[in-house]
Amino acid sequence: MNDNVSTTIFYHNKENMGKQITNLVKVVEVNELIGRTGGSTRTIKFKLQKNLV
């Protein structure tokens, strides 16, 4: 992964967020994902998608 890239992952609800995390674990090692979603090396952010209606 590139440290210079920031990613925002939008989710609709907590269940959806859990599924997205599960998919990320399949692609990225768990410890890498933990480091990328928290702390000083945070490059992956999760954000609740608001309804447009």
VMD Tcl script that draws the C-alpha trace (Angstrom):
set ca {
  {0.00 0.00 0.00}
  {1.07 3.54 -0.67}
  {1.41 5.78 2.41}
  {0.70 8.87 0.30}
  {-2.81 7.75 -0.68}
  {-5.82 8.46 1.51}
  {-9.03 6.44 1.05}
  {-12.53 7.13 2.34}
  {-14.94 4.20 2.38}
  {-18.60 5.14 2.62}
  {-21.11 2.80 4.24}
  {-24.91 2.84 4.66}
  {-25.20 1.15 8.07}
  {-23.12 -0.79 10.60}
  {-23.87 -4.13 8.91}
  {-22.64 -2.76 5.59}
  {-19.51 -1.39 7.29}
  {-18.80 -4.82 8.78}
  {-19.05 -6.44 5.34}
  {-16.66 -3.86 3.90}
  {-14.15 -4.52 6.68}
  {-14.45 -8.27 6.06}
  {-13.67 -7.71 2.38}
  {-10.69 -5.49 3.23}
  {-9.25 -8.18 5.52}
  {-9.28 -10.54 2.52}
  {-7.15 -8.05 0.57}
  {-5.00 -6.48 3.30}
  {-3.37 -8.19 6.28}
  {-5.29 -7.55 9.54}
  {-2.42 -5.71 11.27}
  {-1.92 -3.54 8.18}
  {-5.63 -2.70 8.14}
  {-5.59 -1.80 11.84}
  {-2.65 0.53 11.26}
  {-4.30 2.10 8.22}
  {-7.60 2.81 10.02}
  {-6.21 4.29 13.23}
  {-3.24 6.01 14.79}
  {-0.61 8.16 13.12}
  {-0.54 6.03 9.92}
  {-4.28 6.42 9.27}
  {-4.91 6.41 5.53}
  {-8.27 4.60 5.43}
  {-11.36 6.30 6.83}
  {-14.92 5.01 7.10}
  {-17.74 7.53 6.75}
  {-21.48 7.03 7.12}
  {-23.24 7.87 3.84}
  {-26.14 10.21 4.51}
  {-29.45 9.66 2.73}
  {-30.03 12.15 -0.07}
  {-33.80 12.15 0.40}
}
mol new
graphics top color blue
foreach p $ca { graphics top sphere $p radius 0.5 }
foreach p [lrange $ca 0 end-1] q [lrange $ca 1 end] { graphics top cylinder $p $q radius 0.2 }
display resetview
